[in-house]
C-alpha cells in the first residue's frame, strides 16, 4: 500500500506522509487484532453438542480499558496533527514570490505580476494551465474561481485547496525537486471536470531565470 | 400471505379489509414495512445498475456498455457514456442508494415492521400517518425516477449538490433534472419526518407492560435514536434544498456570490444534515447486528448499557463533526482543527461497539446461520470503514486524500457495508414477514460471493486513493499519474460486476421463498424478542393478548431454564420477574 503514495517534492509533504504512515500502522494493528480475535472466536466457540454458552452480561473493567485506549490514541493523533495543519493552512510564510491561480470551467488561469510588479492588475501576464516556479522558493498562491467550486490539487506537493467563487484563498508551497508535475482539479466542477488539469513546472534557479526572461520580461514596445 | 382471516378473528373491531385496504392503502405497520421493502429492493436494482455502468466506463473508458445501445443520444452514443451522463450516473447512484434503498429498507421497512412487534404494541401510534409516509415516499421516488426522462437528463452535480455548480443550470447543463432532484428530496424529507414522529411516539408511549427502556432490544434502541436524528436533521436539509430551489428558479442568491451569496453556506447546511444522516443510515445496521450476534452466539449481548449509551453518544456527537467534510473547502482552518478533535472523539463509541461485539462472540455457542454470516460481514466491513476514517480525521492527511478514491473506499465500507446488515435483517425476519423460510444454501452462496467481491471492489480503492486518484473523474486515463494504476480499476470493475451478478442468488431466493419457501415454525431462530411471541402470521393488531415483559431481550443460556433461550414474555415465576435485566 505504501509504495502507492506519489513521490513527495515539497518541504511539508513528509510531515503529512509520516502522519499517514503512523495512522497506517496503528490501524493495521487494530485491524489485525480485531480480525484475528473474530476468526479465533468463531472457530473456538462454534456450536458443539453438550456445550453451553457462557452466561455473561459483560465486564466493566474490560469495557473501560477498550474505551480509554482508543480514546488516548485518538487524542494523541489529533495533537500530532495540529502543528502540521497550522503550518500548511494557517500560517503561510512570508515570501516575495506570488502567483494568482484563477479557476474557471475547465482551466487553471495562472497569472504572474506584470511590469508594475503587482498581482491582480491589468498588466498581469497570464498562462493557461501552466505554472512555472523555481525550486526551493516559497510560492504564495492567491486562489480564486469565477464560476463553480474547483479544487487545486498537486499530488506530488501534497497540496490541495478548494477554490471558491467570491473569495480569495491563500495557499503556499515550496518545491524541492525540479520536474514536471500534474495539477488536476479534484472537485466536481461540471461535464469537463475530468481532464481539467495543468502542469506545474519546477525549474532549477538558472532554468527559471531563463524561462522568466523569455516569458515574464516586459515586451519591447 | 393472508393475515385476513386471523386478523378478523382476533380483532373484531378491524373491519374485513378489501384487497385495496389490505395490500395497497394499508394502515397495518407490517404491510407498510413490506411495501417499503419492495420499494427499496426495486430501487436497489436501479442504483446497482448505475454503479455497474460507471465501473464499466472507469475500466474501459469510452467503450460501449453492453446492452445499453438503446439509450438515445445525447445521453449515450450507441452504448458509450459521455462525461455529463457519467456525472449523472454517480449523482443518481448515490442519491438512490442513500435515500431510496438504505433509508426505506433499514429505517422504513425494519422500523415499521419491528418497532410495534418488538415492544409489544398492536400497531404504530399513528397508523394513517404511517400509511401516508409510505405513499409520500413513493411519490418522491417516482419524481426522482422521472428526472431520468426530462430533457437534459437527471441531476449531475453530485449527491452532495455543491453550490454553485448545482445552483445554476448553465454550470451542469441540467435544468429540470436538478429541479426534480431537489423537489424529490423535499418530498422524501416529508415522508421521513412522518415516519420519525411515528417511531418516537410509538416507542415512548406504546411499550408493553414491563418493557422499560433498558429492556428494549438494541434494534429498537437504534431505530429510536435514528428517528430522533431524522426529526432534527431533515429540516436543515429541507431548508437548504428550498434555498437552492429558489436560487435556481426564483432568482435569489443564497449560494451565488454574484448576488452576495455564499457557496460554503450550502456545504455547512448540507453536512449539518449530512453527517447525522450517515448515522441515520448506520445506527439501525448496528442495532440489527447486535441482535443477530447475541441470538446466534446464544449469549447475552456484551455490555448492553454501553451499547445503548454509545448509540446515544454517537447521536450527540454527530451534530458537531460536520466540518470534517470541509477541511480543504476554504473554511477557516482553525475550524478544521476543532472539527478534527470532535471527529476523533466520535470514533470512540464506534470502537466500544466493535469490541463489545467481539465480547459477545467470546464464550458463545456460535451458530453460523445466514443472517449471522451477514451480521459478521457487517462488523468486518465496519471495522475497515471505521479505521480508514481515522486517516481523513487527521486534517493534514486529509489534505492529500480528500476527494480521492480513499474517501470512496471509506464511505462504501461504512455505507455500502450496511447492505450486509440489511441482508442479515431480511434473511432473519423473512419468516416473520412472509411466513416462510429462505433457502439456506442459496443464502450461504450469496454471502460468500457478496463478501469476497464486495472487498474485491472496494478494498483496492484505498490503493488508488493513496496514489492520488481523484473521485468523480470520468476517464482516469486522461491523467499521466493515474494511468500506471489502471490495472486496479479493471480489477475493481470485474469485482463489482461479479458482486452485482451475485445478487441474482438473493433475488431468486427471495422471490422463490416468497411463494414456495418452506413454511416456518413459530420461532425459527429460538430468539427471545417479542416479535417471535406474536402469532405467525401476525394479525392486524399483532398480539392476541398484550404481552407482559419480564426481562431483557438477551437472556440466552440463562441458568434459570433448561433451553438456551428465554423469551422476554415468558413467565417462569415471580423471582425471575422481579430481577429483570
HADDOCK unambig.tbl for C-alpha pairs under 7 A between the chains (distance, minus, plus):
assign (segid A and resid 1 and name CA) (segid B and resid 463 and name CA) 5.92 0.50 0.50
assign (segid A and resid 4 and name CA) (segid B and resid 463 and name CA) 6.52 0.50 0.50
assign (segid A and resid 4 and name CA) (segid B and resid 466 and name CA) 5.88 0.50 0.50
assign (segid A and resid 4 and name CA) (segid B and resid 467 and name CA) 4.87 0.50 0.50
assign (segid A and resid 5 and name CA) (segid B and resid 466 and name CA) 5.33 0.50 0.50
assign (segid A and resid 5 and name CA) (segid B and resid 467 and name CA) 4.93 0.50 0.50
assign (segid A and resid 6 and name CA) (segid B and resid 467 and name CA) 5.82 0.50 0.50
assign (segid A and resid 16 and name CA) (segid B and resid 396 and name CA) 5.61 0.50 0.50
assign (segid A and resid 16 and name CA) (segid B and resid 397 and name CA) 5.43 0.50 0.50
assign (segid A and resid 19 and name CA) (segid B and resid 397 and name CA) 6.82 0.50 0.50
assign (segid A and resid 20 and name CA) (segid B and resid 391 and name CA) 6.78 0.50 0.50
assign (segid A and resid 20 and name CA) (segid B and resid 397 and name CA) 6.01 0.50 0.50
assign (segid A and resid 23 and name CA) (segid B and resid 391 and name CA) 6.38 0.50 0.50
assign (segid A and resid 27 and name CA) (segid B and resid 387 and name CA) 5.78 0.50 0.50
assign (segid A and resid 38 and name CA) (segid B and resid 358 and name CA) 6.43 0.50 0.50
assign (segid A and resid 41 and name CA) (segid B and resid 361 and name CA) 6.27 0.50 0.50
assign (segid A and resid 41 and name CA) (segid B and resid 362 and name CA) 5.85 0.50 0.50
assign (segid A and resid 42 and name CA) (segid B and resid 366 and name CA) 6.77 0.50 0.50
assign (segid A and resid 45 and name CA) (segid B and resid 363 and name CA) 5.91 0.50 0.50
assign (segid A and resid 45 and name CA) (segid B and resid 364 and name CA) 5.50 0.50 0.50
assign (segid A and resid 45 and name CA) (segid B and resid 365 and name CA) 5.39 0.50 0.50
assign (segid A and resid 45 and name CA) (segid B and resid 366 and name CA) 5.90 0.50 0.50
assign (segid A and resid 46 and name CA) (segid B and resid 365 and name CA) 5.39 0.50 0.50
assign (segid A and resid 46 and name CA) (segid B and resid 366 and name CA) 4.48 0.50 0.50
assign (segid A and resid 46 and name CA) (segid B and resid 367 and name CA) 6.51 0.50 0.50
assign (segid A and resid 47 and name CA) (segid B and resid 365 and name CA) 4.41 0.50 0.50
assign (segid A and resid 47 and name CA) (segid B and resid 366 and name CA) 4.89 0.50 0.50
assign (segid A and resid 47 and name CA) (segid B and resid 367 and name CA) 5.73 0.50 0.50
assign (segid A and resid 52 and name CA) (segid B and resid 365 and name CA) 6.42 0.50 0.50
assign (segid A and resid 52 and name CA) (segid B and resid 557 and name CA) 6.62 0.50 0.50
assign (segid A and resid 53 and name CA) (segid B and resid 298 and name CA) 6.15 0.50 0.50
assign (segid A and resid 53 and name CA) (segid B and resid 299 and name CA) 5.95 0.50 0.50
assign (segid A and resid 53 and name CA) (segid B and resid 363 and name CA) 5.79 0.50 0.50
assign (segid A and resid 53 and name CA) (segid B and resid 364 and name CA) 4.43 0.50 0.50
assign (segid A and resid 53 and name CA) (segid B and resid 365 and name CA) 4.94 0.50 0.50
assign (segid A and resid 53 and name CA) (segid B and resid 557 and name CA) 5.98 0.50 0.50
assign (segid A and resid 54 and name CA) (segid B and resid 299 and name CA) 6.71 0.50 0.50
assign (segid A and resid 54 and name CA) (segid B and resid 363 and name CA) 5.32 0.50 0.50
assign (segid A and resid 54 and name CA) (segid B and resid 364 and name CA) 6.13 0.50 0.50
assign (segid A and resid 55 and name CA) (segid B and resid 299 and name CA) 6.21 0.50 0.50
assign (segid A and resid 55 and name CA) (segid B and resid 300 and name CA) 6.81 0.50 0.50
assign (segid A and resid 55 and name CA) (segid B and resid 557 and name CA) 5.83 0.50 0.50
assign (segid A and resid 55 and name CA) (segid B and resid 558 and name CA) 6.06 0.50 0.50
assign (segid A and resid 56 and name CA) (segid B and resid 300 and name CA) 6.41 0.50 0.50
assign (segid A and resid 57 and name CA) (segid B and resid 300 and name CA) 5.65 0.50 0.50
assign (segid A and resid 57 and name CA) (segid B and resid 301 and name CA) 6.36 0.50 0.50
assign (segid A and resid 57 and name CA) (segid B and resid 302 and name CA) 5.23 0.50 0.50
assign (segid A and resid 57 and name CA) (segid B and resid 303 and name CA) 5.93 0.50 0.50
assign (segid A and resid 58 and name CA) (segid B and resid 302 and name CA) 4.52 0.50 0.50
assign (segid A and resid 58 and name CA) (segid B and resid 303 and name CA) 4.73 0.50 0.50
assign (segid A and resid 66 and name CA) (segid B and resid 352 and name CA) 6.63 0.50 0.50
assign (segid A and resid 67 and name CA) (segid B and resid 348 and name CA) 6.53 0.50 0.50
assign (segid A and resid 67 and name CA) (segid B and resid 352 and name CA) 5.96 0.50 0.50
assign (segid A and resid 70 and name CA) (segid B and resid 348 and name CA) 6.37 0.50 0.50
assign (segid A and resid 71 and name CA) (segid B and resid 345 and name CA) 6.90 0.50 0.50
assign (segid A and resid 71 and name CA) (segid B and resid 348 and name CA) 5.81 0.50 0.50
assign (segid A and resid 74 and name CA) (segid B and resid 344 and name CA) 5.63 0.50 0.50
assign (segid A and resid 75 and name CA) (segid B and resid 344 and name CA) 6.87 0.50 0.50
assign (segid A and resid 78 and name CA) (segid B and resid 340 and name CA) 6.75 0.50 0.50
assign (segid A and resid 78 and name CA) (segid B and resid 341 and name CA) 6.17 0.50 0.50
assign (segid A and resid 78 and name CA) (segid B and resid 394 and name CA) 6.41 0.50 0.50
assign (segid A and resid 81 and name CA) (segid B and resid 394 and name CA) 6.07 0.50 0.50
assign (segid A and resid 81 and name CA) (segid B and resid 395 and name CA) 6.60 0.50 0.50
assign (segid A and resid 81 and name CA) (segid B and resid 396 and name CA) 6.35 0.50 0.50
assign (segid A and resid 82 and name CA) (segid B and resid 337 and name CA) 6.50 0.50 0.50
assign (segid A and resid 84 and name CA) (segid B and resid 396 and name CA) 6.37 0.50 0.50
assign (segid A and resid 85 and name CA) (segid B and resid 395 and name CA) 6.28 0.50 0.50
assign (segid A and resid 85 and name CA) (segid B and resid 396 and name CA) 5.20 0.50 0.50
assign (segid A and resid 89 and name CA) (segid B and resid 333 and name CA) 6.24 0.50 0.50
assign (segid A and resid 90 and name CA) (segid B and resid 333 and name CA) 5.98 0.50 0.50
assign (segid A and resid 148 and name CA) (segid B and resid 164 and name CA) 5.15 0.50 0.50
assign (segid A and resid 148 and name CA) (segid B and resid 165 and name CA) 5.27 0.50 0.50
assign (segid A and resid 149 and name CA) (segid B and resid 164 and name CA) 6.82 0.50 0.50
assign (segid A and resid 155 and name CA) (segid B and resid 468 and name CA) 6.11 0.50 0.50
assign (segid A and resid 158 and name CA) (segid B and resid 399 and name CA) 6.99 0.50 0.50
assign (segid A and resid 158 and name CA) (segid B and resid 400 and name CA) 5.40 0.50 0.50
assign (segid A and resid 159 and name CA) (segid B and resid 399 and name CA) 6.81 0.50 0.50
assign (segid A and resid 159 and name CA) (segid B and resid 400 and name CA) 6.79 0.50 0.50
assign (segid A and resid 160 and name CA) (segid B and resid 328 and name CA) 6.95 0.50 0.50
assign (segid A and resid 160 and name CA) (segid B and resid 399 and name CA) 5.66 0.50 0.50
assign (segid A and resid 160 and name CA) (segid B and resid 400 and name CA) 6.53 0.50 0.50
assign (segid A and resid 161 and name CA) (segid B and resid 328 and name CA) 5.27 0.50 0.50
assign (segid A and resid 161 and name CA) (segid B and resid 329 and name CA) 6.76 0.50 0.50
assign (segid A and resid 162 and name CA) (segid B and resid 328 and name CA) 5.83 0.50 0.50
assign (segid A and resid 162 and name CA) (segid B and resid 329 and name CA) 4.98 0.50 0.50
assign (segid A and resid 162 and name CA) (segid B and resid 330 and name CA) 6.09 0.50 0.50
assign (segid A and resid 165 and name CA) (segid B and resid 257 and name CA) 6.57 0.50 0.50
assign (segid A and resid 166 and name CA) (segid B and resid 257 and name CA) 5.16 0.50 0.50
assign (segid A and resid 169 and name CA) (segid B and resid 330 and name CA) 6.75 0.50 0.50
assign (segid A and resid 186 and name CA) (segid B and resid 403 and name CA) 6.15 0.50 0.50
assign (segid A and resid 186 and name CA) (segid B and resid 470 and name CA) 5.87 0.50 0.50
assign (segid A and resid 187 and name CA) (segid B and resid 403 and name CA) 6.79 0.50 0.50
assign (segid A and resid 188 and name CA) (segid B and resid 472 and name CA) 6.45 0.50 0.50
assign (segid A and resid 189 and name CA) (segid B and resid 165 and name CA) 6.52 0.50 0.50
assign (segid A and resid 190 and name CA) (segid B and resid 171 and name CA) 6.30 0.50 0.50
assign (segid A and resid 190 and name CA) (segid B and resid 172 and name CA) 5.14 0.50 0.50
assign (segid A and resid 191 and name CA) (segid B and resid 83 and name CA) 5.57 0.50 0.50
assign (segid A and resid 191 and name CA) (segid B and resid 84 and name CA) 4.67 0.50 0.50
assign (segid A and resid 191 and name CA) (segid B and resid 87 and name CA) 6.98 0.50 0.50
assign (segid A and resid 191 and name CA) (segid B and resid 172 and name CA) 6.42 0.50 0.50
assign (segid A and resid 193 and name CA) (segid B and resid 473 and name CA) 6.81 0.50 0.50
assign (segid A and resid 194 and name CA) (segid B and resid 473 and name CA) 4.70 0.50 0.50
assign (segid A and resid 194 and name CA) (segid B and resid 474 and name CA) 5.32 0.50 0.50
assign (segid A and resid 194 and name CA) (segid B and resid 475 and name CA) 6.34 0.50 0.50
assign (segid A and resid 195 and name CA) (segid B and resid 478 and name CA) 5.73 0.50 0.50
